[in-house]
């Protein structure tokens, strides 16, 4: 079931026209930047978007410009380790060619105020379906309960329900270009 859903959402993303994607990215960024939790957060971990995902590069740049400490995931020993990112030019190809920060200043998960999480699709209650490696589930379980987590996807990425296993971790909020839902 998860494999079929992954394939469905990868196909939906591939068929999303570039002009509509750019407009949706702009709306998602606008909604995200207005979140009180983002305004209060000092240390923010943001995934680095790859083709088809809601664009996070503009978000990262805006957060850095505003003086926030921005961290991005780097994969080490099958786990996400958040490293400080001072500008997007520092990004280098990582596992699966996903851009990642160079090794440097790390932050412990318990010291992060907000995590922006990718997903192929989400439910309105925060269940997520990623690409299947379990990296984010292993990372999210290490966060304190009070850490804010926000999932980003396009409106076609909202599902009524998703298969859920014991290790699947919900995000506390989901943002698309059309809606914002809380857990």
C-alpha positions in Angstrom: 0.0 0.0 0.0 2.8 2.5 0.9 4.7 1.7 -2.3 1.5 2.4 -4.4 0.9 5.7 -2.6 4.6 6.7 -3.1 4.3 6.0 -6.8 1.0 7.9 -7.1 2.5 11.0 -5.4 5.7 10.9 -7.3 3.7 10.8 -10.5 1.4 13.7 -9.3 4.5 15.8 -8.6 6.0 15.1 -12.0 2.8 16.2 -13.7 2.6 19.5 -11.7 3.2 22.3 -14.2 6.2 24.5 -13.4 4.2 27.8 -13.3 1.6 26.3 -10.9 4.4 24.8 -8.8 6.1 28.2 -8.5 2.9 29.8 -7.4 2.1 27.1 -4.9 5.7 27.4 -3.5 5.2 31.1 -3.1 1.9 30.5 -1.2 3.4 27.8 1.0 6.4 30.1 1.9 4.0 32.9 2.7 1.9 30.7 5.0 5.0 29.3 6.7 6.6 32.7 7.3 3.5 34.0 9.0 3.5 31.2 11.7 4.0 32.5 15.2 6.1 29.4 16.0 8.5 30.3 13.2 8.7 33.9 14.4 9.6 32.8 17.9 12.0 30.1 16.9 15.7 30.7 17.1 17.1 27.4 15.8 15.2 25.9 12.9 16.0 22.8 10.9 14.7 22.8 7.3 14.9 20.1 4.8 16.7 21.0 1.5 14.2 20.5 -1.3 14.8 18.4 -4.3 12.9 18.3 -7.6 9.2 18.1 -7.1 9.2 19.0 -3.4 7.9 22.4 -2.1 10.9 24.7 -2.5 12.7 25.4 0.7 15.8 27.3 -0.6 14.0 30.6 -0.5 12.8 29.8 3.0 16.3 29.0 4.1 17.7 32.2 2.6 15.0 34.4 4.3 15.6 32.7 7.6 19.3 33.3 7.4 18.8 36.9 6.4 16.5 37.4 9.4 19.2 36.2 11.8 17.8 32.8 12.6 20.1 29.9 13.1 19.3 27.5 10.3 20.2 23.8 10.3 19.8 21.3 7.5 19.9 17.5 7.6 23.1 15.6 6.8 23.0 11.8 6.8 25.6 10.2 8.9 25.5 6.5 9.8 21.9 6.1 8.5 20.7 9.0 10.7 19.9 12.7 10.3 22.4 15.0 11.9 21.5 18.7 11.8 24.4 21.0 10.7 24.3 24.8 10.6 23.8 26.3 7.2 25.1 29.9 6.8 24.2 30.1 3.1 22.8 27.9 0.4 26.0 28.1 -1.6 27.6 25.7 1.0 25.3 22.9 0.1 26.9 19.8 -1.4 25.5 16.5 -2.8 24.8 14.0 -0.2 23.1 10.6 0.0 20.8 10.1 -3.0 22.3 13.4 -4.4 20.2 15.3 -1.9 21.9 18.6 -1.1 23.2 18.7 2.5 25.4 21.1 4.5 29.1 20.5 5.0 30.2 19.1 8.4 30.6 21.8 10.9 28.4 23.2 13.7 25.9 20.6 14.9 22.9 21.1 17.0 21.4 18.5 19.3 17.8 17.6 18.4 16.6 18.8 21.9 17.9 22.3 21.1 15.9 22.8 17.9 12.8 25.0 18.2 11.2 24.1 14.8 11.7 21.3 12.2 10.3 21.7 8.7 9.7 18.2 7.4 9.3 16.9 3.8 6.8 14.2 2.8 5.3 12.8 -0.4 1.9 13.2 1.3 0.3 13.9 4.6 -3.1 13.6 6.3 -4.7 16.6 7.8 -3.8 15.2 11.2 -0.1 15.1 10.5 0.6 11.5 9.5 3.2 11.5 6.7 4.5 9.3 4.0 8.1 9.9 3.1 10.3 8.2 0.6 10.7 5.0 2.7 14.1 5.3 4.3 12.8 6.1 7.8 15.3 8.9 8.3 12.8 11.4 9.5 10.9 9.0 11.7 14.2 8.1 13.4 15.0 11.8 13.8 11.6 13.0 14.9 11.3 10.5 17.7 14.4 12.1 19.2 12.7 15.5 19.5 11.2 16.8 22.8 7.4 16.9 22.7 7.4 20.7 22.7 9.4 21.0 19.5 7.3 22.3 16.7 7.2 20.2 13.5 5.7 21.4 10.2 5.2 19.3 7.1 5.1 20.9 3.7 3.3 19.5 0.6 1.1 20.5 -2.2 -2.7 20.3 -1.8 -2.8 17.2 -4.0 -0.6 15.6 -1.3 -3.3 15.5 1.3 -4.8 12.1 1.8 -7.8 11.2 3.9 -5.8 8.4 5.6 -2.4 6.7 5.3 -1.1 3.4 6.4 0.5 3.9 9.8 3.0 1.7 11.6 4.4 2.0 15.1 7.5 3.8 14.0 5.6 6.5 12.0 5.8 9.9 13.6 3.2 12.6 13.0 4.1 16.3 12.4 2.2 18.9 14.5 1.1 21.0 11.5 0.7 20.6 7.8 0.9 23.5 5.3 -0.1 23.4 1.6 -0.7 26.3 -0.8 -4.4 26.0 0.2 -4.6 25.0 3.8 -3.0 24.9 7.2 -3.9 22.1 9.6 -2.9 21.4 13.1 -2.6 18.1 14.8 
